[in-house]
């Protein structure tokens, strides 16, 4: 999970798996540098008032798996994961999810069977 970096009540950045893989691994002496040299500064955020649609749109456009949540003052309030949204949708629409075929848009070109 990403680590939120804050200065008091203000979100400064987030240290993600992507930051570690792209900016840290393989660099000599990087372990002695401050976190703010490798973190993602001023990350895009959501609030508790953001809709599920807005969250999905931000995650898709930014290719994020997790987005920081902030309160009305901009203070860190938590993290929203793609997995949280999947679980929410599955709980909210259990019949629709359970009745979906494995590949709902798949079209069979040839009839199978005898």
C-alpha positions in Angstrom: 0.0 0.0 0.0 1.2 3.5 -0.7 2.5 5.6 2.2 1.0 9.1 2.7 3.5 11.7 3.5 2.2 14.7 5.5 3.4 17.8 7.2 1.0 18.2 10.1 -2.4 18.4 8.5 -1.3 18.8 4.9 -0.7 16.0 2.4 2.7 16.5 0.8 3.0 13.4 -1.3 2.7 9.7 -1.5 5.3 7.0 -1.7 4.0 4.3 -4.1 5.3 0.9 -5.3 5.8 2.6 -8.7 8.0 5.2 -7.0 10.1 2.5 -5.4 10.4 0.5 -8.7 11.2 3.4 -11.0 13.1 5.8 -8.8 14.8 3.7 -6.1 15.8 0.2 -7.2 19.3 0.0 -8.7 20.4 3.5 -7.7 23.5 3.8 -5.6 23.1 5.7 -2.3 19.4 6.2 -2.7 18.6 4.7 0.7 20.3 7.7 2.3 18.2 10.3 0.5 15.1 11.8 2.1 11.7 10.3 1.2 10.6 13.6 -0.4 13.2 13.1 -3.1 11.5 10.0 -4.4 7.8 10.4 -3.4 5.1 11.6 -5.8 4.5 15.2 -4.8 1.1 16.8 -4.7 -0.8 13.6 -5.7 -4.3 13.8 -7.2 -6.8 13.2 -4.4 -10.4 12.5 -3.7 -12.7 13.5 -0.8 -15.4 11.5 1.0 -17.9 13.5 -1.2 -16.4 12.1 -4.4 -18.5 9.7 -6.3 -17.6 6.1 -7.2 -17.7 7.3 -10.9 -15.2 10.1 -10.2 -12.9 7.7 -8.3 -13.0 5.2 -11.2 -12.4 8.0 -13.8 -9.4 9.3 -11.8 -7.9 5.8 -11.3 -8.3 5.0 -15.0 -6.9 8.3 -16.4 -4.0 8.3 -14.0 -3.5 4.5 -14.0 -3.7 4.5 -10.2 -4.6 1.5 -8.1 -4.9 3.6 -5.0 -5.9 7.3 -4.5 -5.4 9.3 -1.3 -8.5 10.6 0.4 -8.3 14.1 2.0 -10.8 16.0 4.2 -12.2 19.5 3.5 -9.0 21.1 4.8 -6.7 18.9 2.6 -5.5 16.7 5.5 -5.0 13.1 4.8 -8.0 11.0 5.6 -7.2 7.6 4.1 -6.7 5.6 0.9 -9.2 4.4 -1.6 -8.2 1.2 -3.4 -9.6 -0.3 -6.6 -10.3 -3.4 -4.5 -12.5 -1.3 -2.2 -14.6 -0.3 -5.2 -14.8 -3.8 -6.5 -16.0 -5.0 -3.1 -18.5 -2.2 -2.9 -20.0 -3.0 -6.3 -20.1 -6.7 -5.5 -21.9 -6.1 -2.2 -24.3 -3.6 -3.8 -25.2 -5.7 -6.8 -24.7 -9.3 -5.8 -27.2 -10.9 -8.2 -25.9 -9.0 -11.2 -22.3 -9.8 -10.3 -22.9 -13.5 -9.5 -25.0 -14.0 -12.7 -22.4 -12.5 -15.1 -20.7 -15.0 -17.5 -16.9 -15.1 -17.1 -16.5 -13.0 -20.3 -19.8 -11.1 -20.8 -18.8 -9.5 -24.1 -17.4 -12.7 -25.6 -19.2 -13.8 -28.8 -19.0 -17.5 -29.9 -18.1 -17.7 -33.6 -18.9 -21.4 -33.9 -21.5 -23.5 -32.1 -20.0 -25.8 -29.6 -21.2 -29.3 -28.8 -23.0 -32.0 -30.7 
